[in-house]
Amino acid sequence: MGGRVHKSVINAEVNLLFYFLSLFLAFFSRKIFLDNLSADFIGLTGTLGNILGYLNLAELGIGSCVSFFLYKPIQAGDRIKIGQILSVLGYLYRCIGFAMLGAGVVLSLFFPLMFGGEKLGMPIIYFTFYSFLGSSLISYFINYRQILLQADQKNYLVAVYFQSAGLVKTAVQIFLAYRYHNLYVWVAIEFMFGLFACIVLNRKIDKEYPWLRTDKASGRRLLSRYPEILANTRQIFIHKIKDFVLSKSDELFIFAFVSLKMVAYYGNYIMITSKITLLFTSVLDSVNAGVGNLVAEGRKDNMMKVFWELMTIRHFVAGVLCFSIYYGMEPFISLWLGDKFILDHDILLMLVIYIYMINSRGVVDIFNHSHGLYADVWSAWAELAINITITIVGGWMYGITGILAGKIVSVFAIVIFWKPYYLFTAGLKLPVTQYWNGAVRYYVVFGAAFAAGTVLEQFIPINPYEGYIQWIGYSVTCLAIFLAVEITGLLLFAKGARDCIGRIKVFKK
């Protein structure tokens, strides 16, 4: 387990480092690009990126599926089977790549209708689209072997090469945009650095796995040996479609039932919460492959010990995240944009509830994936149906509050109740009462810590609306109160909390 923990920590450290570097450069570069390349062009790149996001749905979840099938061969050191599985992936990705290319070409035929009124001109629109499309196709035709690094807990290598190339690319684009103001040069750099990072990463894969042999041409024949890959892919695809629709539907419903202005106001909240959430998930998701290898070992006692340790970490982080958002969001919005951009307080409360449920669910999701449990496709359709039904009724009657109610109820019914039941009965083969005996304690601890923080917050003699310094002092004081209660509660009542502290101490030594 020590090796898994060490690799997980490396992945987390690398992800965290590049998160802050990318965040800083993103804010700085956007100002430069807007001033020197025009807002129309930046809007175009965002629009074309969203279009490619829809085309990338053709991936069907094959990458996630194949990573699951690699865990056991990696654990057993079966190099032949690893090569065969990656050959199958190479063949499937080649088919997807050609499908994406065909769809992209057909879609581009309609660009004169879609962008005919834009002053940028069709040549730069086509050049940008096909450059972006080419960058996406690289992953399917050339870079498919990187899934082995992810399954082998070496995702930090992928991050180092791609994120480093991304940072250098952005720096070069900033310089060239400031110096020449040329749109074609900016797009060309975007494509060239994507190709360069791919070539360098593939050479690194050759060095890490000199024994690895893949043959996309034989992938079609080998596919008959692994029919479960296609079966699992179909199941994963349903879940991916559900996640994609639910994550992209908020703004559409707000526009339909409230107003376009409220889309922008709500977008301010989502931008802040998504950036904060990404900070934590970039670290917490570093253990995914480690859990997959742990499950491949088959030692249930070790599995359950790690399960409760990760549950402690997830609920602790979810609590800190939600409490910080609840008490820091409104004064920050006021200082940043002005009081008129603050939404109804009930919206913030419901958003915090939803964020807590989504971020605390991660451990169950990881273990379900590590056991290959995707056969419950009905649950994806049920979650989607519940969400859309309540959202339409609630959005029409109560606006944004009703829309968030749809998300909360659907997640509560499927993610909070069904998914743990599915994991414990079909995967871990244990009574689900064991899960609820431990999980309820986390909810109680969070509720108690939140209540204590709410009571004591009233006695903090700082007005966070007076300035950023006051806001920081207020936020730090509130968070310190919450942390004191939450940590005490976890250590006294939560399963896995003391083991988690013990593992951290051992690792430091």
Secondary structure, 3 states (H helix, E strand, C coil): CHHHHHHHHHHHHHHHHHHHHHHHHHHHHHHHHHHHHCHHHHHHHHHHHHHHHHHHHHHCCHHHHHHHHHHHHHHHCCHHHHHHHHHHHHHHHHHHHHHHHHHHHHHHCCHHHHHCCCCCCHHHHHHHHHHHHHHHHHHHHCCCCHHHHHHCCCHHHHHHHHHHHHHHHHHHHHHHHHHHCCHHHHHHHHHHHHHHHHHHHHHHHHHHCCCCCCCHHHHHHHHHHCHHHHHHHHHHHHHHHHHHHHHHCHHHHHHHHCCHHHHHHHHHHHHHHHHHHHHHHHHHHHHHHHHHHHHHHCCHHHHHHHHHHHHHHHHHHHHHHHHHHHHHHHHHHHHHCCHHHCCCHHHHHHHHHHHHHHHHCHHHHHHHHHCCCCCCHHHHHHHHHHHHHHHHHHHHHHCHHHHHHHHHHHHHHHHHHHHHHHHHHHHCCCCHHHHHHHHHHHHHHHHHHHHHHHHHHCCCCCCCCCCHHHHHHHHHHHHHHHHHHHHHHHHHHCCCHHHHHHHHHHHHC
